């Protein structure tokens, strides 16, 4: 037994208690904010959007500003890109370096945001279809300007679907299985490359789904869409906040140390509901990046959060 075993157990117990308390606070805040938005007549028809904006503003680091109803300007023409709706988002998280006067405009540059979300009060199969399609076209229309594995696999910003609840309420209905099946179905229908897959799907009273990207040399890129399921001890909203902070830490070094701590605090083995999709490596990475990987290898040392790893969560 390690001479520090007792101390390690005490530290682990304290971290576990802190994690449980913090995630419950996030969930309580979401419930309170959603109830307040529903009572506010000025937010009629936009209560779901208002609640999600408030929870993001409350729990993201203070230098991250949240905007609503922004049109993300495409910087390349693609099939389906003539549908303006694909670029209309309900919520965005601005890149802290994006100038404040530009944040007030209804149109934003792709480089000015780090995350974009479509919001629904309740979601059904058509809502998942719509978000999956719009995410694929939005990401396809955005140019990757730096040649790193992460940017080609995840894209310059994350795209997600946020919903307060779902429509699968009938007796005998299986909402988690329904949502999971539709995510798998529309992922395969609309995402032509690994980076076009919907990054986050959070149904507040059901579950959170997130994607991870895996490079498997010599010839495969895999994307896993995973969820803790509806019986997880950690609420979907709390998991979303922690996973989003971790995703932001790839581009924000100031977040990295404590983002890794958050990830380590998540209960082990929670993401047991996994859907895998595999691509040829050339579908996800350009030849010059593949050649660079073959020359330099992966940089998986130190726990991660750089653009040259083999796995990106």
C-alpha positions, 0 to 999 in steps of 0.5 A: 500500500502506498504510504500516502494511501489514506491521504489520497482517499481523503483527497478523492472523497473531498473532490467527489463531494465538491463535484457532486455539489457543483453539478447539483448547483448547475442543475438547480441554476438551470431549473431556476433560470428556465422558470424565471424565463417562462415568467418573463413576458418579454421572453415569450417564445424565447424562454428556452433560449433565455434559460440556456444563455443565462446558464452559459453566462453564469458557469462559463469563465467570465471572459466568455461572452454569450450572444443570441440570434447570430448569423454566421457568415459562410466563407466558402460555397457548398451544396445546401449553403443557399439555405440561409437558415443553416447559418442562423444560430440561437446562441453563440459563445464568442472568442474572447479575442473578437472585438466587442463592436463586432459582437453587436452585429447580427452577422459574425465571422466564423473566427469570432466564435468558439461554439454555436447552438440551435435551441428548442423548447422540446425536441423530436426526431425532426428537431434532431434531423434539422440540427444535424443537417444545419450543423453539417452545412455550417461546418462544411461552409467554414474554412479550416485555416490552420493545418492541424489534426484537431482543427480538421477533425473538430472544426474551428468551433463546436456546434450543438443542439440544446433542448429543455425536454422532448416529445417522447412522453407517451406510456411505453415510450423510450425517449433515450433510445429514440434520441440516440437512434435519431442522432445515429441516423441523421449523423450518417445521413448528413455528415460527409466528413468527421468534423461535420458531426453534431458536437453536443446534443443536450436534452436537459431532462434526459441526457447529453451526447458528445463526440470524440475524434480518434486517429487510428493510423495508418488509414482510419479516423473514427468519431464516437458519439457517447452518452452517460444515459438517462440514469447518470448521477450527473445531470445533462446540463452540468455535464454539458458545461464541463464538456464545453469548458474542456472543449474550449480549453483546446484554444484557451491555455488559461483553461487547460489545467482546471479543465483537465481537473474537471474531466478527471472528476467525472465519474469513471465509465459514465459514457457507456452508450457509444456509437462509432462511425469510421471514415478513411483517414483521407476523408478527415485529414488532408494529405499534408497533415497525414504526412506531418503526422507520419513524420512527427508522430502524435503529441500525447504527452502530458494529458492532452489539449494540443492540436497534435494528439491522436484523440480529441474529446 
